Amino acid sequence: MRVLIADDEPLARARLASLLAQRADVDVVGDVGDGEAVIAACETLHPDLVLLDIEMPGLRGTEVATRLGELALRPQVVFCTAYEGHALQAFDLGATDYLLKPVRAERLADALDRVLARLPARPATGAAWLRARQGTDEIRIAFADVLYLLAEDKYVAVHHVGGTHLIDDSLRQLETAHGDRLVRLHRNCLVPQSRLLGLKTLTDGRAMARLDGSDASLEVSRRNLPAVRQLLRG
């Protein structure tokens, strides 16, 4: 289970990370300290669960939960807060659980078990294929050969080791089907996580992704940059 920790207090994030480290079935994919960063991280890292504080800078946790409900890959939310008064609203927003700080290990374990019970069965993570068009013919592209995907007009162009082909699936549909394999660099660009090597900062401040097997210059948006950096650190 992929977990994102969201709290503006570093000590609170560290405590949750320490508790989660005791679970072999949990992978902490990142930790963030404000509402906008939560949304960007979820769009890029595709966690199964967000442990979400309510009182944070910018967007409050309840506002973040509402925004997360609009994502193609909607994570479950467990609120972690020092205040009891938001519980009713939290469950109205579809929260899986509501934990009071300081979070006790046994209550966190109960919440994680509840989240696991609600997770859909994951497909096998072996070979995967994308269907593309070549004239009137349909071809298959091995996911392992994909370098990056760019939205162009009404289609998505798959750039792979054998060339470039168009597919009918949107980037959002691809995220839904392959969210644990892909990372979003920009609103019009997805990259397989296994291809992401690092970042290069240009003199004008823009961050460009470095990819395994490609010299393509792909910009990482400011919105997605924190989550991409978190993925690289992980």
C-alpha positions, 0 to 999 in steps of 0.5 A: 500500500502506497502512503502519502503523509500530509502534515505541516508539522515536521515532527508529526510527519516523522512520527507517522513515518516511524509508525508506518515503518513497522508495517511491511505492507506499507510504502511511504511514497512521500511527505508534504506540508501544505494542501497544494503540495498534497494534490500535486503529489497525488497527481504524480505519485498516485498513493493509495492512502493520504494521512491528512492533517486538517489545519494546514497552510493554504488549503485546509485538509477538508478542502484537499479531500474534496479536490482529491475526490475529483482525481482519476486515481482517487486515494483514500483519506485518513484524517489525522488531527488534534481536533474532534469537531471535524469528524462528521464533516470528514466522514461526509467527505468519504474519509476512511477513518479519523485519527486524533493526535497524538496518533496511537500505533494501534489506532493507526494499525486499525485504520491501515487495515480498514484501508487495505480492505477497501483497496481493489485487487491489483492487476499483475505487475508483469508485462503490460501493453499499450494499443496503438494505431499504425495506419489502419492496423492496430499494434501493441507496444510493450510498456517496458519500451515506452519512453514518455507519453505526450498529449497532442491535439485529440490523441496521445503520442507514445514515444518508445524505443521503436518510434512514435505512435498514436493511441486513443486513450487520454492521459487520465485514462492511462493514469487510471490503468497504469498509475503505479507505473507512471509519473506526471511531469506536466499536464500534457506529459507522463513518463514511466517511473522507471525511466526517470533518472533525475532533473536538470535546472536551466539558467532560466529556472526551469526544471527538465527531466532526464530520462533513461534511453531518451535525449528528449527535453521534457519540462517539469511543471512547478506544480508537479516538481515537488512530487517528482523530486520526492519520487527521485529521493525515494 
